[in-house]
């Protein structure tokens, strides 16, 4: 079985840094065990990298390990993959992330009791959830190694939640490690005070060749399909896998890339905007409907739905508040899913205008969308470099507006008009 870092594509420098840190963390545990009783030292040879002068039982940043980390990089670079792999390496019996021991297996499978994954379903991570998480993080690891907290999309922390996390990062429990994932260390993504107390691991967009290799090796996808999907996904491993395996995802992409041909007037621009929004809504509905139904059914059953005993009817009537709270969470998750689906479409559209721009400039760069290269070339001749750049900027401005909570329909309609006008 490959080690836990095998799926971190094209990030050799980051993997090397994380391996050194995991080895240093293992040395801390051995040193602490030796300080208490030599017989408690885990059996098995220690690698040279795990040796050091670390103070027993304490994290020493100079050895390569510290209590708080931030993984940054563009979408698809593998921020959450890196964080989960590092968490597994910290729980690894050998401190190397072997991928074979129980610590690696349970962490990668999401069942390790000492690894808490926080994956926001809605638009933000609230202070209540963060306080509960910090309280749990203060507990002693049940497995005797580390208590690890992984926060995906840490840029979604509310200000109050960020302050709650800061208190824990400032005065961390001795055996707790925080792993945060964010697009960048810009203050808009992560607070300056939290950033100052973390070690940053920058990740880059993996090359298409590396993504294609993973699709072939891990998912058994044909090499030609893998190469096409990797290029079309612009280095995003998850999107590349979806394009390679899901016919519906390919159809949605084809519909998005047909937008430039449809922009023949003001009415056509508004029609294209409506079609894009409706497609995103349908995709989001399909992705969350099953989970919503399962959650509601489970909650109703727990509250006594279907019961025939005395008081069963009264119990389900009194559960209206809990059902309303569930609906609120599900609505927030659906909004997030819709925006994510829309953003994927905008990334594809930006790739098209990027191809037109590079062709207008005669840049020696391979196109992102090889199947629409001819259309992009025709656009490059019609718009020239300046017109292609303005259209690309219109798509990027739409993404920025949606991130700033502008209503998606308004942002997309403004973008379509800008694309038509050029």
N, C-alpha and C positions, 0 to 999 in steps of 0.2 A: 504494500500500500504506500502511495507517495506521502511525503511529510505534509504538515498542515499548511505550509507556504506554497504548495505546488500550484494552487489556483490564483495566486497573486501574479498577474501577467505583466511582464515587462518592467518590474520594479526591483531590479537586482540590488541597487544601493540600499533601498529601504529594507529589503529582506535581510541583508547583511547586518544592518544596524539592529533590527529586531532580534536576530539570532544572538548577537552579542549581549543584548539586554536580558534575554531569557536565560542565557548562561550565567550572567551575573546574578540574576534573581535566584537561580538554583543554588549558587554559591552562598548567598545570604542565608538560605534555609539550612544548608549543611553546616554553615558556621554556627548558626543559632542552635542547631541540634547538638553539635559538638560541645558547645558551651554548657548545655544542660546535662548531657550524658552521651559519651562517645558511642554507646550501643544503639542510640536512636538514629545514627546517620544512615540514610538510605543505602541499601546494598547496590552494587554496580559501580563500574569504573567511571570516574569523572573525566571529562575531556579537558585538555589544557586551557581552553577558553573559560572554563568554569572556575579555575583557580584564581585567587586574588587575596587582597588584604582587607576585604570588606569587614566592617565592624559587625560582630555577631548580632543577628536579629534585626539589623537596621538597613534601610536602603541608602546607598551611597551613590549619588549621581555620577561621581567620577569614575565608577566602574561600568557605566553604561546603562544603569537601571535607575528609574525614578518612579514616583507614585502617580504621576499624571501625564498623559500624552494627548496630543491632538494630531489626528490624521487629516491632512488637507489634500485637495486635488480636484480636478474637474469631474463632472458626472461620468461614471463608468470607469474611473481610474482604479477603483477597488478599495475605497476607504473602509467600508464596513467589512469587506473580506479581509483586509489587513488587520483590522481590530480584532475580529473573531479569531484569526490565525494566531495573533500574538497572545490572546487570552488562552488559547489552547496550549501554546508553548509554555506559558506560565504555569499551567496545571499539569504539564507533562511530567511524568515520573522521572525522566532523565534530563529535563530542562532544555530539551532540544527541539521540541515539537515533532516528535518522531512519527506521529500519525497512527501509531499502533497501540499505545498504552491506553488504559481506561480513562485517564485524564484528557487525552486528546480526543478519544472517541466521544465521550459525553459532552465535551465542549463544542465540538463541531456538529454534534447532533442536537444541540440545544437543550440537553438534559442535565448539565452539570449544576449541582446545587449552589456552587460558589461563583457562578458566572451569571450575571443579570444583564440581559439584552433589553435595552429600551428602544423600541421602534415606534416612533410617533405615527398614529393613524390619522390624526387630524392635522390642522394647520399649525398647531403649536404644542409645546410641552408645558403643562401648567405647574404652578408652585406646589399644589397638593401632591401630585405624582412625584415631584422631585424631593419633597420632604420625606415621603415614605421611602424613597430609594436611598436617600442619605442615611436614614435610620437603619435600614437593613445593611448598608455598607459598613456600618460600625461594628457588626457582629463578627465573631471569630470564625474563620473558615472551617467548615465542617470536615473538609478533606485534608486539613493540615498544611495547605500551601498558601494560596492567595484568595482574597475576596476581590473579584474583578467586576467592575461596572462598565458596560459598553453602552454609550449613548450615540445612536445613529442620528444624523441630522441635528447636531447640537445647535446649529444656527436657528432652530425653531424654538429654543428656550425663551420663555417670556422673561421680562426683566426681573420679576419676583423669583422665578425658578432659577434664573442665573445667579441671583444673590444667594439663594439657598445652597446651590452647588458650590459657590465660592467659599462658603464657610467650611465645607467639608474638604475642599482642596487645600485651603490654607492650613488646616489642622487635621491632616488625614490620620485615620487609624493606622497602626504600624504595619498591618498586613493587608491593606486595601490599595488597589490600583484602579485609577479612573482612565478610561479610554474614550476620547471624544472624537467624533467625525464631523467635519465641517468643510465647506467649499474652500475657505481660505481663513487667514488669521485677521482679516479686515474687521474693524470694530462692528460693522454691520452684521458679521457672521458670528463672531465670538467676542465676548467682552475683553477689554484690555487687561483687566486684573486677573481673569482666569488664564488668559494667554500667557501672562508673565510668570505663571506658576507651573507651566506645562512644557514638556519637550515636544517639539514639532517634528512630524515625519511627513515631508512633502512627497506626494505621489504625482506622477505625470501621466498623461494620456498614453496608453500603451500603443505601440505600432500595430498596424493592421495585420502584419505577418504573424506577430506573436498571438494576437487574438484568434486568427485562423488556425494556428497550430493547436491551441487549446480546444477549439471546437472539434477538430478532427480527433485529437487524442482522447478527450474526456467524453464527448457526446456522440462520437462515431459519425459525424457529418461528412459528407463527401467533400474532398479538398476544393473543388471548384465552387461549390455552394458556400463553403466556409470562407473562402477568399472574398467572394462577392458580399456576403453578409458582414464580414469584418470591415470592409471598406465603407459599405453603406451605413453602418452603425457608428462610423467615425471613432473607432477605438473603444466603444462602450460594449463590454463583454455581454452583459445581460440583454441588451437590445440586439446584438448580433445573434445570440442564441435564439431569441424570439423570432427574428426574421428568417433564420435558417429552418426553424421547425414549425412555425405557425402560419398556415396559408392566409388566415384572416389578417394577421399583422402585415403580410406582404400586400394584401389588397388595400389596406388602409394607407400604406405608404404610397402605393400607386395613385390613389385618389389625391393625396396631398401633392405629389409631384405633377399632377395634372392641373393644379391651380394656375400656374403662369399662362397656360393656354386659354383659360376660361375668362381672364380679365380683359374683356372687350369693351366695357363701359361701366358706368356707375351702378346700374342695376345688377350687372354680372358680378361686380365686386361685392355687393351686399349679399347676393345669392351664395357666392363662394364662402363668405364669412359664416353665414348660417349653416352651410353644409359642414364646415370645419367644426363649429361648435357642437352641432348635433351629433357628429361622428364621435367627438370626444365624450359627450354625455352618454352615448350608447356603449362605448367601450368601458367607461367607468361603471355604468350600471351592471354590465355583464361581469365585471371583475369583483364587485362587492355584494351582489344580490344573494348569492348562495351563502356567504358568510353571515349576512344580515339575518336571513331566515333561520339559520342554525342558532345564532346567538339568541334571537327572540324566543325560539322554541325552548331552548335550554333554560332561559330565565323564567319563562312562564311555568315550565314544569317544576323548577325549584320553588316557585312561589305558590304552587298548589293547583295549577291549572289541570283540569281533568279529574280532580279528586272528587270523591263522593261522600266523604265523611262529614261529620258535623263541623261547621265553620269553614269548609273549603271555599264556598262561594264568597264569603266575607273576606277571606284571605286574599283572593285574587282581585277583589274590588279595591282592597287597601294597597295593592301593589302598583297603583297607577303612577306614583312618583318614580318608582324604579324603572318602569317601562318608558316613561317620558325621558329619563336620563339616558337610557340605552338608545332611544331614538335620536337624541341630541348628539351622542357620540357617533352614531352611524351616519348622520347627516354630515358631520364634520369629516368623517372618513371618505364619504362619497365626493365631497367638494375637493378634497386632496387628490383623490383618484382622477377626477375630471381634469384638474389642473396638470397633473402629471401626464395624462394622455395628450392633452393639448400641447404641452411642452415638447413631447416627443415629435408631434407633427411639425412644430415650429423648427425643431432642430433639423428635420429632413428638408424643410423648405429653405432654411438657411444654407444647407449644404448645396442645394441646387444653385442658388445665387452666388455662392462661393465658387462653384465650378465655372459659372459664366464670367466671373471676375478674373479668375486665373487664365481662362482662355482669351479674354480680351487683352490681357497683359502678356500673353504668350509665355506664361511662366511654365517651366519644365516640371509640372506637378501633376500627378495622376488625379483624375476626377474622383470625387466622393461617390457619385451615382453614375456608374458606368453605363447603366441601361438608359439613362436620359442625357448622355453626353452630347448627342446630336442636337437635342432641343436646347441644351445649355449653350452650345456653340452658335446656334441661330440667334439666341438671345444676346450673346456677346457681340455679334455683328450688328444687331439692331440697336442695342443700348450703349455700346462701347464701355470702357472701364468705369467711367464716372457714373453712368446710369446703373450699371451692375452694382457698384458700391453703395449707391443710395438705396437700392432695393434690399441689399443685404442688411444695411443699417436699419431699415424699416422693420425687418423681421426681428433683429436683436432688440430694437426698442420696444417691440410688442412683448417680448419675453420679460424685459425689465419692468414694464408697466404692470404685467400680471403679478410679478413677484412683489410689487409695491401695492397689491390689493386693488388695482383698477379692475372693474368688472370685465371678465374675459370677453364678453360679446362686444363691448365698446372698444377694447384694445384691438381685437381682431378686425373689426370693421374699419378702424382707423388705419391699420396696417394694410388691408386690402386696397383701400383708396390710395394709399401712398405707393403701393406696388403698381397700381394701374396708371397713376400720374407719372411715376418714375422720377 
